[in-house]
């Protein structure tokens, strides 16, 4: 006797045939799903513009951080003033740059200039130490006291720094002196900012932290956007 093979119990209607028409959501054996082809292209232009804007912001934050480096270094320096004595006789080569110092001197009237800052009531006067062109002193003058009878102080305590490293608040000061007097400051000349102690510059550290945080966030965002594009 011969026995017949058992018949399959799986309904034939549930198994798709290769020659059947395309069913949505199922990839064809030798083709691409038309629904995927119908999807819009990724927004390349918008992504490029976003990456460019983030890169510009990142660059600006890095530049500002570099510009604040000497101010931050001064804010973190020793709060004890370095005694330098008579500023007219002091050898600048023996005094560290960007330090809190204390000294005394008579300021010269020739070559002094006065300037103001936005949103501040005080005015400022920058004068050379009498008998020197390589050492200048900036003093703050309270509002209403600037007149022909003004007598500058003779003792000072503040930040001693090279003009080129004086920071954003003194940007262009050397050129302003040259324009007003017709005689520029000596190369490597220093500026003593009276009244500017390291503790008063602590806000610069907070500002630097903000720029570093923005730069880090922008770099992370650029990395994610470029990673998705691959």
C-alpha positions in Angstrom: 0.0 0.0 0.0 1.2 3.5 -0.7 0.4 6.4 1.7 -0.2 9.9 0.4 1.9 12.8 1.7 0.1 15.0 4.3 -1.1 18.2 2.9 0.0 21.6 4.3 -2.3 23.2 6.7 -0.9 26.7 6.0 -3.3 28.8 3.9 -1.8 29.6 0.5 -3.4 33.1 0.6 -1.1 34.1 3.4 2.1 33.5 1.5 3.0 36.3 -0.9 4.1 35.2 -4.4 7.1 36.7 -6.1 5.1 37.7 -9.1 2.3 39.3 -7.1 1.8 43.0 -7.1 3.7 45.2 -4.6 2.2 45.4 -1.1 2.9 48.6 0.9 5.6 48.2 3.6 7.3 45.1 2.0 10.6 45.5 0.1 10.6 44.0 -3.4 13.2 41.2 -3.9 15.3 43.1 -6.5 14.2 46.7 -6.0 13.6 49.6 -3.6 10.5 50.5 -1.9 8.7 53.2 -3.9 7.5 54.8 -0.7 11.1 55.4 0.3 11.8 57.0 -3.0 8.8 59.2 -2.6 10.2 60.7 0.6 11.6 64.3 0.3 15.4 64.7 0.3 17.1 65.7 3.6 17.2 69.5 4.2 20.8 69.9 3.2 20.7 73.6 2.6 19.1 74.3 6.0 21.6 72.0 7.7 24.5 73.7 6.0 23.3 77.1 7.1 22.8 75.9 10.7 26.3 74.4 10.8 27.8 77.6 9.4 26.0 79.8 12.0 27.2 77.5 14.8 30.7 77.6 13.5 30.7 81.4 13.4 29.4 81.5 17.0 32.0 79.0 18.0 34.8 81.1 16.4 33.5 84.3 18.1 33.5 82.6 21.5 37.0 81.3 21.0 38.2 84.8 20.0 36.6 86.4 23.0 38.0 83.8 25.3 41.5 84.5 23.9 41.0 88.3 24.4 40.1 87.8 28.0 43.1 85.6 28.9 45.2 88.4 30.5 42.2 89.8 32.4 41.4 86.3 33.8 45.1 85.8 34.7 45.1 89.0 36.7 41.8 88.2 38.4 43.3 84.9 39.6 46.7 86.5 40.7 47.8 87.3 44.2 45.7 89.9 46.0 48.7 91.2 47.9 50.2 94.3 46.4 53.8 94.3 45.3 55.6 97.3 46.7 57.6 99.1 43.9 58.4 102.4 45.7 59.1 105.4 43.6 57.7 104.8 40.1 60.1 107.3 38.6 63.1 105.2 39.7 61.5 101.8 39.3 63.1 99.4 36.8 60.2 97.9 34.9 62.3 94.9 33.8 62.4 93.8 37.5 58.6 94.0 38.0 56.4 91.2 36.7 53.8 92.1 34.1 50.1 92.0 34.9 50.6 92.3 38.7 48.9 94.2 41.5 51.4 96.8 42.6 51.7 99.8 44.9 53.9 102.9 44.4 54.1 106.6 44.4 55.1 109.2 41.8 54.3 112.7 40.5 52.4 112.6 37.3 53.3 114.8 34.3 50.8 117.2 32.8 52.3 117.1 29.3 50.8 114.3 27.3 47.9 113.5 29.7 44.5 112.8 28.2 41.0 112.4 29.6 38.4 110.0 28.4 35.0 108.6 29.4 33.3 105.2 29.2 29.7 104.5 28.4 27.3 104.0 31.3 29.8 105.3 33.8 29.6 108.6 35.7 33.3 108.8 36.4 35.8 110.1 33.9 39.4 108.9 33.5 42.7 110.6 33.1 45.9 108.9 31.8 49.2 110.6 32.5 52.8 109.7 32.1 55.0 109.5 35.2 57.0 112.7 35.3 60.3 112.1 33.6 59.3 108.9 31.9 57.5 107.9 28.6 57.4 104.2 29.3 55.1 104.3 32.3 51.6 105.7 32.4 49.0 105.9 35.2 45.3 105.8 34.8 43.2 107.4 37.6 39.4 107.6 38.0 38.0 111.1 38.5 34.6 111.3 40.3 31.9 113.2 38.4 32.1 116.9 38.9 35.7 117.0 40.1 37.3 117.3 36.7 38.3 121.0 36.4 41.3 123.2 36.0 42.0 122.9 39.7 42.2 119.2 39.7 45.3 117.8 41.4 46.1 114.2 40.6 47.1 111.8 43.5 50.7 110.8 44.1 50.2 107.3 45.5 48.7 104.5 43.5 47.7 100.9 43.9 46.4 98.9 40.9 47.2 96.7 37.9 50.5 97.2 36.2 50.3 95.8 32.6 51.8 96.3 29.2 49.6 98.5 27.0 49.1 95.8 24.5 47.9 93.4 27.2 45.6 95.8 29.0 42.4 94.1 27.8 39.2 95.2 26.0 38.5 98.1 28.4 41.7 99.8 27.2 41.6 98.8 23.6 42.9 101.6 21.4 44.1 103.7 24.4 47.7 103.8 23.1 46.5 105.1 19.7 44.3 107.7 21.4 47.3 109.0 23.3 49.3 109.2 20.0 46.4 111.0 18.3 46.0 113.5 21.1 49.6 114.3 21.8 51.3 113.5 18.5 53.8 111.4 20.3 53.1 107.7 20.8 53.8 105.6 23.9 57.2 103.9 23.9 57.4 100.3 22.7 56.6 98.0 25.6 55.3 100.8 27.8 53.2 99.9 30.8 50.0 101.2 32.2 49.2 101.3 36.0 45.4 101.2 36.4 44.9 102.8 39.8 42.3 101.2 42.0 41.9 98.0 40.0 42.6 95.2 42.4 42.4 91.5 41.4 39.2 91.0 43.4 37.4 93.7 41.2 38.2 91.7 38.1 36.5 88.5 39.2 33.6 89.2 36.8 35.9 88.4 33.9 36.2 84.8 35.1 32.4 84.4 35.0 32.3 86.0 31.6 35.0 83.6 30.4 33.0 80.6 31.7 30.0 81.8 29.7 32.0 82.0 26.5 33.5 78.6 27.1 30.1 77.1 27.8 28.7 78.5 24.5 31.8 77.3 22.6 31.4 73.8 24.0 27.7 73.7 23.2 28.2 74.9 19.6 31.0 72.3 19.0 28.8 69.5 20.3 25.9 70.7 18.1 28.1 70.8 15.0 29.4 67.3 15.7 25.9 65.9 16.0 24.6 67.6 12.9 27.6 66.4 10.8 27.3 62.9 12.3 23.7 62.6 11.2 24.7 63.7 7.7 26.9 60.6 7.2 
